[in-house]
Amino acid sequence: MTQVHSRMANAIRGLAMDAVEKAKSGHPGLPMGAADIATVLFTQFLKYDAADPKWPDRDRFVLSAGHGSMLLYALLYLTGDKDMTLDQIRNFRQLGSLTPGHPENFHTRGVETTTGPLGQGIATSVGMALAEKMLAAEFGKKIVSHHTYVLASDGDLMEGVSQEAIAMAGHWKLNKLIVLYDDNGISIDGPTSIADSVDQVKRFKSAGWAAERIDGHDPKAIAAAIARAQKSNKPSLIACKTTIGFGAPNKAGTAKVHGEALGADELKAAKEKLGISLDPFSVPEDVLKAWRQAGSRSSAARKDWEAQFAQLGNRKRAEFERRMRHERPASLAKALKAHKKALIETPLTAATRKSSEAAIEAIAAAMPMEFLAGSADLTGSNNNKAKSAVAFSAKTPKGRFIHYGIREHGMASAMNGIFLHGGFAPNGATFLVFTDYARPAMRLAALMGAGVVYVMTHDSIGLGEDGPTHQPVEHLAALRAIPNMRVFRPCDAIEVAECWELALNRTDGPTVLALTRQNLPQLRNSTPSENPCSHGAYELIAAQGEAKVSLFASGSEVEIATAAQKQLAERGIASRVVSVPSLELLLAQPADRQKAVIGNAPVKIAIEAAVRFGWDAVIGHDGEFIGMHGFGASAPAKELYKHFGITAEAAVNAALKRLA
């Protein structure tokens, strides 16, 4: 280990030890053990300019092992990010600092993606590498040519989502994805050998990766391995054998250094062993200068890129910039307006998954290269593949439909990476019930404000004969409970188009489109200039006279509400129908708008083929609910609705009982 390298790596170790010690909380072991890997990567290979950390053609660095966040914060400070001051390092894990317990991309500049839930970083990075490959094929390698580097831990590779991710990356030959595996053999409970005996090199090779083992404390070996990986035609795993807590004389190589401060005595002994100043948070001036030079090392490459970009034609340059901003083209609004006009002229009776397919045809024509759809092996059921879409593969990188395979979690994580990379509007599809398999990545999308769209079909007992394993009953409530997640359950083809428009124009958070298998009539015959779905709910049918009953419903049950309204009218009872495509969006409206939509009818009834949870905010705890109170059953859809009492007659009887 050269003297210069050693001192630069020790700067990372010193800052990490001091920050964790001051906070009395954190994970010093990984930054201490992986400091040599990070130093080689950032000083010799990473295309990164601290003066412009959002430069489009920068290399992406993902700290998948997010518990070792001080490694990344130390690197940002040392390389010269203007926001990451020494005071921020001193305030590690404190409220309001830029150095929280795990890296959060929405909070700290220079953090590419939020990590911490293990496996998410490596899975998200697959989407980043995928986006790079697609954009390079479209705009050329002079404009898009960068690597995605990942530092992953034993825990990342134990999590199941990592298998989905590496299988996709190997199949797609994402050769610019390089994973540096901090192979230290320690987890919280102790040696990983107590729970795991997988040969990760063989595992990655079996998934189509190049993979090798090296000494993770030998800078020459690290550099040589990265150089080999850069030339590979496959994604690469470099298993770097390291000692967790490198330098701590008593705790190195043990679980004791994984997730707790070293303690004053061990900290002092570690610094003395490594030759680091005992002064907290001190970095020798010459070492800091060397790091700052590393942080500006790619300044020339960035300027060269800017010159190449300036040579693009005006139209292509504007297109690239627009897409990297996640700004939608003006043609989208025009295409959806024309689509809705056609629906008014020729109403469509169809399952909302088929109505979605019709809307997608209009969308794909308006934004053919950035509209990036995919399905977890349910393409023919999800109906989110445009007729014009070509399947993406290693040989067809301009393809704009992705066959993710039966990998819901990997799909959702990859979509986060695609969005965070920039250039695409990703959507992915499966059955609504399988959001259970995608939920960790969906939650992160909501936390990060990633504008991805989930096309979730077969949204209720209405899917019929597949039975309760496939019939979602609690899923709408569970998804609505995620902060910043928007859930739409449109009732017909018009609402589907309106919800798609809202979903694509939402770039600060994810959207779920919950769509039916069964056919539904088109209930709307007008398209006002203001999208009524944007408020979460609206009065679809007004009462003839003063309303005695308000009928609230979403999706397929709006048809039931309209039937109940007619039956009540025949009995001389005035009622109104309120379509609620997005319950949580309604509840986010100002109080006066909510009050106007909910109304003051003495009887309030909600109809939804799902559990009641969440509806009391609209109908009150004493309101009537027509829906599910347990799991479904196997039978044709019409029989199930009758069996579970989700019918117009049930709604009418509930109203009559309350009005008696």
Long-range contacts (C-beta under 8 A, 24 or more apart in sequence): 1-36, 1-217, 1-218, 1-219, 2-219, 4-290, 5-36, 5-39, 5-40, 5-43, 5-219, 7-275, 7-284, 7-287, 8-39, 8-43, 8-78, 8-287, 8-290, 8-291, 8-294, 9-35, 9-36, 9-38, 9-39, 10-35, 10-247, 10-274, 10-275, 10-276, 11-74, 11-78, 11-283, 11-284, 11-287, 11-288, 11-291, 12-38, 12-39, 12-71, 12-74, 12-75, 12-78, 13-246, 13-247, 13-270, 13-274, 13-276, 14-271, 14-274, 14-276, 14-277, 14-281, 14-282, 14-283, 15-70, 15-73, 15-74, 15-77, 15-78, 15-89, 15-281, 15-283, 16-70, 16-71, 16-74, 17-262, 17-267, 17-270, 17-271, 18-89, 18-267, 18-280, 18-281, 19-70, 19-73, 19-74, 19-89, 19-90, 19-92, 19-99, 19-281, 20-70, 20-92, 20-261, 20-262, 21-261, 21-262, 21-263, 21-264, 21-267, 21-280, 22-90, 22-92, 22-280, 23-92, 23-93, 23-94, 23-261, 24-261, 25-93, 25-101, 25-260, 25-261, 26-69, 26-70, 26-92, 26-93, 26-101, 26-259, 26-260, 26-261, 27-67, 27-68, 27-69, 27-70, 27-258, 27-259, 28-70, 28-245, 28-257, 28-261, 28-262, 29-68, 29-184, 29-186, 29-244, 29-245, 29-257, 29-258, 29-259, 30-65, 30-67, 30-68, 30-71, 30-153, 30-182, 30-184, 30-244, 30-258, 31-68, 31-70, 31-71, 31-74, 32-244, 32-245, 32-246, 32-247, 32-248, 32-252, 32-257, 32-270, 33-182, 33-184, 33-216, 33-242, 33-243, 33-244, 33-245, 33-246, 34-65, 34-68, 34-71, 34-151, 34-180, 34-182, 34-216, 34-240, 34-242, 35-71, 35-246, 36-216, 36-217, 36-218, 36-219, 36-222, 36-242, 36-246, 37-151, 37-180, 37-182, 37-216, 37-222, 37-240, 37-242, 38-71, 38-75, 38-151, 39-219, 40-219, 40-222, 40-223, 40-226, 41-149, 41-180, 41-222, 41-226, 42-75, 42-79, 42-294, 43-290, 43-294, 43-297, 44-223, 44-226, 45-149, 45-223, 45-226, 45-227, 45-230, 46-149, 46-298, 47-146, 47-147, 47-298, 47-301, 48-79, 48-295, 48-298, 49-295, 49-296, 49-298, 49-299, 49-301, 49-302, 50-76, 50-79, 50-80, 50-81, 50-82, 50-110, 50-292, 50-295, 50-296, 51-80, 51-295, 51-296, 51-299, 52-302, 53-81, 53-109, 53-110, 54-109, 55-302, 55-305, 56-144, 56-305, 56-320, 56-324, 56-422, 57-143, 57-144, 57-145, 57-146, 57-302, 57-305, 58-146, 58-298, 58-302, 59-146, 59-147, 59-148, 59-149, 60-112, 60-125, 60-128, 60-146, 60-147, 60-148, 60-149, 60-421, 61-112, 61-149, 61-150, 61-151, 62-112, 62-113, 62-115, 62-121, 62-122, 62-124, 62-125, 62-128, 62-148, 62-149, 62-150, 62-151, 63-103, 63-111, 63-115, 63-121, 63-151, 64-115, 64-118, 64-119, 64-120, 64-121, 64-122, 64-125, 64-150, 64-151, 64-152, 64-153, 64-156, 65-115, 65-118, 65-121, 65-151, 65-152, 65-153, 65-155, 65-156, 65-182, 66-102, 66-103, 66-114, 66-115, 66-116, 66-117, 66-118, 66-121, 67-101, 67-102, 67-116, 67-153, 67-259, 68-151, 68-153, 69-99, 69-100, 69-101, 69-102, 69-103, 70-99, 71-151, 72-103, 72-110, 72-111, 73-98, 73-99, 73-103, 73-108, 76-108, 76-109, 76-110, 78-283, 78-288, 78-291, 78-292, 78-294, 78-295, 79-291, 79-292, 79-294, 79-295, 80-291, 80-292, 80-295, 80-296, 81-109, 81-110, 81-295, 83-108, 83-109, 83-110, 84-108, 84-109, 84-110, 86-281, 89-281, 90-281, 104-447, 104-448, 105-420, 105-448, 106-447, 106-448, 106-449, 112-420, 113-416, 113-417, 113-420, 113-448, 114-444, 114-447, 114-448, 117-440, 117-444, 118-153, 118-155, 118-156, 118-158, 118-159, 119-155, 119-156, 119-157, 119-158, 119-159, 119-160, 119-161, 119-162, 119-165, 119-413, 120-161, 120-413, 120-440, 120-441, 120-444, 121-150, 121-152, 121-156, 122-150, 122-152, 122-156, 122-157, 122-162, 122-165, 122-166, 122-179, 123-161, 123-162, 123-164, 123-165, 123-409, 123-410, 123-413, 123-414, 123-417, 123-441, 124-413, 124-414, 124-416, 124-417, 124-420, 124-441, 124-444, 125-150, 125-165, 125-177, 125-179, 125-417, 126-165, 126-166, 126-168, 126-169, 126-174, 126-177, 126-410, 126-413, 126-414, 126-417, 127-413, 127-414, 127-415, 127-416, 127-417, 127-418, 127-419, 127-420, 127-421, 127-426, 128-417, 128-418, 128-420, 128-421, 129-169, 129-174, 129-176, 129-177, 129-235, 129-417, 130-172, 130-174, 130-402, 130-414, 130-417, 130-418, 131-417, 131-418, 131-421, 131-422, 131-423, 131-424, 132-176, 132-421, 133-172, 133-174, 133-176, 133-397, 134-372, 134-392, 134-397, 134-398, 134-423, 134-424, 135-423, 136-397, 137-397, 137-398, 138-369, 138-398, 139-312, 139-316, 139-320, 142-308, 143-305, 143-308, 143-309, 143-312, 143-320, 146-176, 147-176, 147-177, 147-178, 147-230, 148-176, 148-177, 148-178, 149-178, 149-179, 149-180, 150-177, 150-178, 150-179, 150-180, 151-180, 151-182, 152-179, 152-180, 152-181, 152-182, 153-181, 153-182, 153-184, 154-182, 154-183, 154-184, 154-185, 154-186, 154-187, 154-192, 154-196, 155-187, 157-181, 157-198, 157-200, 157-203, 158-192, 158-195, 158-196, 160-409, 161-409, 161-410, 161-413, 161-440, 161-441, 163-207, 164-405, 164-407, 164-409, 164-410, 164-411, 164-413, 165-410, 165-413, 165-414, 166-203, 166-204, 166-207, 166-209, 166-235, 167-207, 167-208, 167-405, 167-407, 167-410, 168-404, 168-405, 168-407, 168-410, 168-414, 169-207, 169-208, 169-209, 169-235, 170-204, 170-207, 170-208, 170-209, 170-234, 170-235, 171-208, 171-394, 172-392, 172-393, 172-394, 173-208, 173-233, 173-234, 173-235, 173-394, 174-235, 175-232, 175-233, 175-234, 175-235, 175-236, 176-235, 177-235, 177-236, 178-226, 178-229, 178-230, 178-235, 178-236, 178-238, 179-204, 179-235, 179-236, 179-237, 179-238, 180-226, 180-238, 180-240, 181-237, 181-238, 181-239, 181-240, 182-216, 182-240, 182-242, 183-213, 183-216, 183-239, 183-240, 183-241, 183-242, 184-241, 184-242, 184-243, 184-244, 184-253, 185-244, 186-244, 186-253, 186-254, 186-255, 186-258, 187-255, 187-258, 188-255, 188-258, 188-259, 189-255, 190-255, 191-255, 200-237, 200-239, 201-237, 201-239, 204-237, 208-234, 208-235, 209-234, 209-235, 209-236, 209-237, 210-234, 210-235, 210-236, 210-237, 211-236, 211-237, 211-238, 211-239, 212-237, 212-238, 212-239, 213-239, 213-241, 214-238, 214-239, 214-240, 214-241, 215-240, 215-241, 216-240, 216-241, 216-242, 217-242, 217-243, 217-246, 245-270, 247-273, 247-274, 248-273, 249-273, 320-423, 323-370, 323-422, 323-423, 323-424, 324-422, 324-423, 325-422, 326-419, 326-422, 326-425, 326-451, 326-507, 328-367, 328-425, 328-504, 328-505, 329-366, 329-367, 331-366, 331-367, 332-363, 332-366, 332-367, 332-501, 332-504, 332-505, 333-501, 334-366, 335-362, 335-363, 335-365, 335-366, 336-362, 336-363, 336-366, 336-497, 336-500, 336-501, 337-527, 338-362, 339-497, 340-494, 340-497, 340-498, 340-527, 341-527, 343-493, 343-494, 343-497, 343-522, 344-494, 344-525, 344-526, 344-527, 347-493, 347-521, 347-522, 347-525, 348-492, 348-493, 348-522, 349-519, 349-520, 349-521, 349-522, 350-493, 350-519, 350-520, 351-515, 351-516, 351-517, 351-518, 351-519, 351-520, 352-490, 352-491, 352-492, 352-493, 352-496, 352-515, 352-516, 352-520, 352-555, 352-556, 353-381, 353-382, 353-383, 353-455, 353-457, 353-458, 353-515, 353-516, 353-517, 354-383, 354-519, 355-490, 355-492, 355-493, 355-496, 355-497, 355-515, 356-383, 356-384, 356-455, 356-457, 356-496, 356-500, 356-513, 356-515, 357-383, 357-384, 358-493, 358-496, 359-493, 359-496, 359-497, 359-500, 360-384, 360-385, 360-386, 360-500, 361-386, 361-387, 362-497, 363-500, 363-504, 364-388, 364-389, 364-400, 367-425, 368-400, 369-398, 369-400, 370-423, 370-424, 370-425, 371-400, 371-424, 371-425, 371-427, 372-400, 372-402, 372-418, 372-424, 372-425, 372-426, 372-427, 373-400, 373-401, 373-402, 373-426, 373-427, 373-428, 373-429, 373-455, 374-401, 374-402, 374-403, 374-404, 374-411, 374-415, 374-426, 374-427, 374-428, 374-429, 375-402, 375-403, 375-404, 375-428, 375-429, 375-430, 375-455, 376-404, 376-405, 376-406, 376-407, 376-408, 376-411, 376-428, 376-429, 376-430, 376-434, 377-403, 377-404, 377-405, 377-406, 378-429, 378-430, 378-431, 378-457, 379-403, 379-429, 381-431, 381-457, 381-458, 381-517, 382-429, 382-430, 382-455, 382-457, 383-457, 384-427, 384-429, 384-455, 402-428, 404-428, 408-434, 408-435, 408-437, 408-438, 409-437, 409-438, 409-440, 409-441, 411-438, 412-438, 412-440, 412-441, 412-442, 412-445, 412-452, 412-454, 413-441, 413-444, 415-441, 415-445, 415-450, 415-452, 416-441, 416-444, 416-445, 416-448, 416-450, 416-452, 418-452, 419-445, 419-450, 419-451, 419-452, 420-448, 420-450, 425-451, 425-453, 425-504, 426-452, 426-453, 427-452, 427-453, 427-454, 427-455, 427-503, 428-452, 428-453, 428-454, 428-455, 429-454, 429-455, 429-456, 429-457, 430-456, 430-457, 431-456, 431-457, 431-458, 431-463, 431-470, 431-472, 432-456, 432-457, 432-458, 432-459, 432-460, 432-472, 432-475, 432-476, 432-514, 433-458, 433-469, 433-470, 433-471, 433-472, 433-475, 435-472, 435-475, 435-478, 435-479, 435-512, 436-475, 439-478, 442-479, 442-482, 442-485, 442-510, 442-512, 443-482, 443-485, 445-485, 445-509, 445-510, 446-482, 446-483, 446-484, 446-485, 446-509, 446-510, 447-483, 447-484, 449-484, 449-508, 449-509, 450-509, 450-510, 451-506, 451-507, 451-508, 451-509, 451-510, 451-511, 452-510, 452-511, 453-503, 453-504, 453-510, 453-511, 453-512, 453-513, 454-510, 454-511, 454-512, 454-513, 455-513, 455-515, 456-512, 456-513, 456-514, 456-515, 457-515, 457-516, 457-517, 458-515, 458-516, 458-517, 459-489, 459-514, 459-515, 459-516, 459-517, 459-555, 459-556, 460-516, 460-555, 460-556, 460-609, 460-610, 461-609, 461-628, 461-632, 461-633, 461-637, 461-640, 461-641, 461-644, 461-646, 462-516, 462-517, 462-518, 462-556, 462-609, 462-637, 462-640, 462-641, 463-517, 463-518, 463-637, 464-517, 464-518, 464-634, 464-635, 464-636, 464-637, 464-640, 465-634, 465-635, 465-636, 466-634, 467-632, 467-633, 467-634, 468-631, 468-632, 468-633, 468-634, 471-631, 471-632, 472-610, 473-609, 473-610, 473-611, 473-628, 473-630, 473-631, 473-632, 474-610, 474-611, 474-613, 475-610, 476-514, 476-554, 476-583, 476-608, 476-610, 476-611, 476-614, 477-610, 477-611, 477-613, 477-614, 479-512, 480-583, 480-584, 480-614, 481-614, 484-508, 484-509, 484-510, 485-509, 485-510, 485-511, 485-512, 485-584, 486-510, 486-511, 486-512, 486-582, 486-584, 486-585, 487-511, 487-512, 487-514, 487-582, 487-583, 487-584, 488-512, 488-513, 488-514, 488-533, 488-581, 488-582, 489-514, 489-554, 489-555, 489-581, 489-582, 490-515, 490-533, 490-555, 490-581, 491-520, 491-523, 491-540, 491-553, 491-554, 491-555, 491-556, 491-558, 491-559, 491-579, 491-581, 492-520, 492-521, 492-522, 492-523, 492-524, 492-558, 493-522, 494-522, 494-523, 494-524, 494-527, 495-524, 495-533, 495-579, 495-581, 498-527, 498-531, 498-532, 498-533, 498-534, 498-581, 499-533, 499-581, 499-582, 501-531, 502-531, 502-533, 502-534, 514-555, 516-555, 516-556, 517-637, 518-556, 518-637, 520-556, 520-559, 521-559, 523-558, 523-559, 523-562, 523-579, 533-581, 533-582, 534-585, 535-585, 535-586, 535-589, 535-593, 535-597, 536-580, 536-581, 536-582, 536-583, 536-584, 536-585, 536-586, 536-587, 536-588, 536-589, 536-597, 537-578, 537-579, 537-580, 537-581, 537-582, 537-583, 537-585, 537-586, 537-597, 538-578, 538-579, 538-597, 539-576, 539-577, 539-578, 539-597, 539-599, 540-577, 540-578, 540-579, 541-565, 541-576, 541-577, 542-576, 543-574, 543-575, 543-576, 543-601, 544-569, 544-574, 545-574, 546-574, 547-574, 547-575, 547-576, 547-599, 547-601, 548-573, 548-574, 548-575, 548-601, 548-602, 548-603, 548-655, 548-659, 549-573, 549-574, 549-575, 549-576, 549-601, 549-602, 549-603, 549-604, 549-605, 549-655, 549-659, 550-575, 550-576, 550-578, 550-598, 550-599, 550-601, 550-603, 550-604, 550-605, 551-575, 551-576, 551-577, 551-578, 551-605, 551-607, 551-651, 552-578, 552-580, 552-604, 552-605, 552-606, 552-607, 552-615, 552-618, 552-619, 553-577, 553-578, 553-579, 553-580, 553-606, 553-607, 553-608, 554-579, 554-580, 554-581, 554-583, 554-608, 555-581, 555-608, 555-609, 556-609, 557-607, 557-608, 557-609, 557-626, 557-627, 557-646, 560-607, 560-626, 560-641, 560-646, 560-647, 560-648, 560-651, 561-607, 561-648, 561-651, 563-648, 564-605, 564-607, 564-648, 564-649, 564-651, 564-652, 564-655, 567-648, 567-649, 567-652, 568-652, 568-655, 571-652, 571-656, 573-655, 573-656, 573-659, 575-601, 575-655, 576-601, 580-618, 583-614, 583-615, 583-617, 583-618, 584-614, 586-618, 587-617, 587-618, 602-658, 602-659, 603-655, 603-658, 603-659, 605-651, 605-654, 605-655, 607-646, 607-651, 609-641, 609-644, 609-646, 624-651, 624-654, 624-655, 624-658, 626-650, 626-651, 626-654
